[in-house]
């Protein structure tokens, strides 16, 4: 497209307040290059003459960049156009420049989606559906921050604790879960994220689909991808990412409801789950911590019932000492 036609086109966008940032810069560049074109100047002058008068003050918001407020004027020697026409053109450009940026800023301020936070207390589970159709099962002692509606190129939420996600598929808008320095990015899949502040690890376990996990530290970014029946563990202490196979990933379909099935898990692992689900502190006898546990525990039951069942299977007993629960042989 010739420069003259391009300038006319951009000028028409100006009049309708439809210029984006790139077109805005291009418009000023072409205007400066074409300042001796009488045909274009006459077109702008006529447009200005047909524009309703507006106040001369307050047209340009203070946050408008200095360079965008300035138009380089080079008066033509032709007497019939004159200085008044130039002033009219310049005023019109400044008016629409101010209106464009002002509207963008106001739209950003008032159209920002409200932020919400859902928290689940000890031994409490909550389920919600986000604006895009994504379903979330929030575990006890967990907190999810999310917008009323998703805007922009990403669907971003923040998680402190544990949650199971069934993400609505949208290839153009990745779903991102922030947990401290770790971000989990998906397009549409089902998976579990365990990111309790008290734990030194963050676990992302994938049931279906594909997930990308990134650890962003001060000097480095580590990334890895997992598919179904795999897990990524991020060690917050060593800033290390580990990927491993996790054949029992489907158990999280029950765990999201509080129903835990163990097939030889160490008692130390079981104790960690109890701490997270009931917000307690558990101490194990040294000889018990590596013992394997086979059985089912309902984490929605009262704590004493869950501890009783565990100890019956492990032929152990428990006692409470202050704020700590101790399991002994």
Secondary structure, DSSP 8 states (H G I E B T S, - for coil): --HHHHHHHHHHHHHTT---HHHHHHHHHHHHHTTT-HHHHHHHHHHHHTS----SSS-S-TTS-HHHH-------S-TTTHHHHHHHHHHHHHHHHHHHHHHHHHHHHHSS--EEEEEE-TT--EEEE-TTS-EEEE-TTEEEEEESS--SSEEEEEEEEEEEEE----TTSEEEEEETTEEEEESS-EEEEEE-TTSSEEEEEEEESEEEEEEE-SS-EEEEEEETTEEEEEETTTTEEEEEE-TTGGGHHHHTTTEEEEEEEEHHHHHHHHHHHHT-EEEE-TTTTT-EEEEEEETTS-HHHHHHHHHHHHT-EEEEETTEEEEE-
